[in-house]
Amino acid sequence: MQSLTVELAERSYPIHIGRGLLDMPQLLAGSLQRKKAVVVTNTTVAPLYLDRLLVNLQSIGVQVVSAVLPDGERYKDWQTLNQIFDVLLGSRCERSTTLIALGGGVIGDMGGFAAACYQRGMPFIQIPTTLLSQVDSSVGGKTAINHPLGKNMIGAFYQPRLVIADTDTLNTLPDRELSAGLAEVIKYGLIRDLPFLEWLELNLERLLARDPEALAYAIHRSCANKAEVVAADEREAGDRALLNLGHTFGHAIETGMGYGEWLHGEAVAAGTMMAAELSAAFGWLTHSDVARIEALLQRARLPVVGAELPVERYLDLMSHDKKVEDGRLRLVLLEAVGKAVLSDKASEAQIMSAIARRLPNA
């Protein structure tokens, strides 16, 4: 097991990464305010890991109930969120009851938002079971649900007490989901960690083959990068926004195509290429830099062109982005491979051109 800490003063919390951690309930014990918990999961993860977690919690004297939600991005909404509240209220959960999110990014986001809201805040633990959630969404306290006009537009910053990333859960992850997670792993190298990007270029096939040592290293390195950024800028007032490389374009794809048609990591990959094209238009990246990024994403079995939506539709959806400030869209771009910057200097014409270069049949 490897561990690191997200440093947030009195709200600091550990991230534990390793194999077999679901069978180590003692890791949870110190983060439980009372011996009562609610596990929130979905219909895909529940048959694989729920009973095991419940038994392990009960073995340390925890009274536990569960909420099993439908699986999929399209259920990340108010109606499904209310199912969590139904279980919390029906089980007479108190403010001191701990909510444990067992699943991928959707479950982590919804569980965290429910924990932030229920009785104005209850303890919260993340047990992410996908690569994307282990390297990104479980860390940093962003919680949210979607709105028909925009992804993750309704939510709260609410930090967990603990993150447990059991890498054995990746053995049951579909190949497509594994690749989607790699989009966020590659992101860290592109925005701030060039040596890690170079390591990924040498070891990508090991990750695709689910080599345990390679996965553990990539997860730890990714979490270390995110923990450092979050500790310096918890509420995204500055540099934390750089973690959103490709996300503004990608969220437009997810919203425009209908939630769940594209996996989040797939949309981020295509969005990253749009951001790279715009960076090249500014003269920051060379054509060989863009080709280098494209080659790595393709090796990760990720899309490098976006959804077939009108360019104007992209712009309309992007106008709802959380990084819009004073009516100007701020985009995460690359000053160089390994160095990101937040910029509002792109004209509408430049943005449209970058999108158009990465559309099907461009």
N, C-alpha and C positions, 0 to 999 in steps of 0.2 A: 504494500500500500504506500502511495505517495500522498502527501498532504501539503496544502498551502493555505494562506489566510487572505481573505478580502479585508483590508485594513480600513475600518470605518469607526474608529474610536470605540465607544461602548457598544456599538452595533456590529463590531467585527465578527466574522464567522469563518469556520473552516470549510475547505473543500477536500474531500477524501476521494482518491482515485485508485482503483485496483480491482482485482478479481475476487469474486466470492463475498463482496461486501454486504449483499442482501442477507447473508447468513451470519452477520455480526451485529445483532441488535444492540449490543453494548455501545456501538457508535452513536446510536440514537438517544440512549438513555439520558445523557447529560443535557440534551437540548429539549427535553420534554418538561414543560412547566408543571404539568400534572400527569397522572397516570391514565390519561384518556386521550384518544386520538381518533381522527377521521382520515381514512385514506381515500383520496380522489384518484380515480384511474379511468380507463376506457375499456370498451368491449374487446379490443385487440390485446391489450396488455394484461387485462384481468386473468384470462385463462392461463397465461404464462407465469405470472409472478405474484398475483394478489394473495392467494392462499398461503404461499410461502412467507410473505411479509407478515400477514396476520398472525400466523402461528409463531413466528419469531418475536413479534411484539408481545403476544400473550405470554410467551415464555419468560418475559421480564416483568410480568404483572400489569401490562397495559390493557385497559379496557378499550376496545377498538371496534368501530363500525366502518362501512365503506360506502362510497358513492361511485357507481359505474356509469359513465357517460357514453353516449354514442361517439364513435371514432371519426375524426375528420375535421379539417379546417372549416368546413361549412357549418359546423355546429358550435363554432366559437362565437356565441351570440348570447343575448340576454336570456332567451328562453332556456338554453342549456345551463347557463350560469345559475338560474333559479333552481335547477335540480340539486345543485350543491347546497343551496340555502334550505331547500326542503329537508334534506338529510340532517343538516346541522340543527335546524329547529325541531324536527321530528325526534331527534335523539337527545334533545335538551342539552345541547352542547353549550358550554360556558365560554367566556372570553379566554379562559386559561387552557381550553382544549387545543391541542395541536393539530393543524391540518397538514397532512403529508401528501404531496403530489407525486404520484408514481406513473410516469409516462413520458411522452415526448413534449415538444414545445407547446402544443395546444393545451395539454393538461397542466403543465407548469404555469403558463400564463393565466389560465382560468382559475386554477387552484389558488395562485397567489393573489389574484384580484378578489376572489371570494374571501380569502383570509384578511385582506386589507379592509374589506367592507364589513364583515360580520362583527357585530357589536363594536364597531370602530377599530377592529384590529385584534387578531388572534395569532399565536405563534405559528410559524410556517416552516416546513422542511421540504427540500427538493430532492427527489430520487429520480433523476433523468435516465431514460432507457433508450434514447436514440443518440447517435453521434452528434447531431446538430444541437440537441438540448444539453448534452454533456459539455460541449465546448463553448456554448454561447448562451442560450436563452435561460438556463438554470442559474446563471451567475449574473449578479448585478441589480436584481430587484425590479426589472421592468415587468409589469403585469398588465394584461389588457384583454379586451374582446374586440371583435371587428364590427364595423358598421358598413352598410351597403355602399357608402360613398368612400370608405377608406379603411385600410387595414390598421389594426391596433390603435384606433383613434380614441377609444374610451378605456381608461385604465388608471393605474397609480404606480408610483415608485414605492415598492414595499419589499424590503430585504428579507431573505430567509434567515433562519437561525443556523442552518447547516445544509450542505450539498454533499450527497453521496453518489458518486459515479461508479457503478459496478460495471466494469468493462465486459463481463460475461454476458450482460444483456444484449450486447451488440451481435452475439452469435445468432440471435433470432431475428435480426433486423434485415428486411428485404434489401437487395442490392441497390435498388433505386434510392431508398432512404439513406443508405450508407453514402452514396455519391452526393446526395443533397447535403449531408453533414460536412463533406469535404469542401464544399463551397465556402463555408464559414471558416474552416481551418486555413484554407488558402488565403482568405481575406486577411488574416493576422500577418502573414508574411508580406502581403502586398502593401499594407498600410504602415507597418512600423517595425518589421522584424525580418530583414533581408536574409540573415543567416538561416532562419527557419524556412524561408521560401526555398533557399538553395537545398536545404535538407529534404524538403518535400519533393523537389524535382528529382532527387536521387532515390527517394524511398516511397514514391506514390504507389507502386505496384505492391509493396508490402502492406500498405494500408488497405488497398482493395482486396488483398488476400486475407485480411483480418489478422495479420500477425499481431499477437498480444503485446509484445514489447514495443512495436512501432506505434500501435494505437495508444498505448499508455503514455508514450513520450509525446505524441501529437496532442493528446487531450491535456496533459499537464502543461505543455508549452502554451497552448491556446488559452487555457484558464489563467496561467500566470500573466499573459499579456492583458487579458480582459480585467483581471483583478487589479493590476497596476493602473489601468485607465480609470476604472470605476472608483478606486480609492482617491484619485486626484480630482474626479469630476462626477460625483454620484448622480446628479440630476441633469446631466447633459447640457450644462451651461457653456461648455467650451469643447475641449478635445474629445470628450466621449462621443460626440457626434461623428468623429472619424471612423468609429466602428461600423458605421452605416454605409460603407462603400458598396455601391450597387443596389442599395435597398430602395432608394427613391424610385428608380426605374423599375426595380423588381416588384415593389408593392403595386405599381400601376398595372403590371402584368397580372398579378394575383387577383386584384380587384376587377380589372377589366375582363378577365377570362372567366370569373366566377371562382370563389374560394374553393380550393381543393383540386382544381384542374391542373395547376402547376404546383409542385412542391415548393416550399419557401426557398430552399437552397438552389433549386433549378432557376427560379426567377432571379435570385441574387446573382447567379453566375451570368445569365444573359445581361442583367443590369450592370454587372461589373465590366462587361465588354463595351457597353454603351458609354460608361464612365471613362474607360480607357480611350475610346475613340475621341471623346470630347477633350481629354487630357492631351492627346496627340494634336488636336486642332489648335490647342494653345501653345504647342511647341515644347511641352514638358516631357512627353514620351516620344520615342522614335517609333518608326514602323516595326523595327525588330523587337522593341519592347512590347508592343501590342501583340505581335505574333507569339512572343514568349508566353504572355499571359493566356492567350487563346490555346496554345499547345498544352499547357498544364491543365486547364479546365477540360479540354477534350480528353486528355488522358484519364481524368477523373470521371469520365462518362457524363459530363454535364453539358447542357446546351450553351452555345455561344451566339445564338441569334434569338431574338425575342419573339413574342407572340404576334400574330398577324392582326394587329389593331391599327386603325388610322393613327398617324403621328399626332394629329390634333387630339385624339382620345387620350394618348399618353400624357400630353401636356395638361389636359383638363384634370386627369386623375392625380398627376403630380402636384397640381396646385393645392391639393388638400394635405400635402405632406407636412409633418410636424416641424420640419426645418424651414418652412416659409416664415420669413420675418420681415415685417413692414411691407408685405406684399411681394417681396423678392424671394425667389427660390434659391436656397443655398444647397449646393451639391458637393458631395465628397468626391474629389478628384485626386489624381496622382501627380505630384510634382516630379516624382521619379519612382521606379520600382522599389518599393520598400519605404516610401514616404508619402503620406496622404496629406491633403489640405482641404479645408472647407472654403468654398468660393461661391460668391454670388455674381461673378463677373460675366458668366455666360449669357449671351443674348438668346432670345427665343429662336432665332434662325440657327444659331450654332447648336443649340440643344436638339432642335428638329433634325438637323443634318446628322448628328451623332446617332440619334435613334434610327433614322432611315438607313444608315450604313449597316445596322444590325437587325434589319427586318428580313423575313424570308424573301427570297428572290431579289435581294438588293443588288 
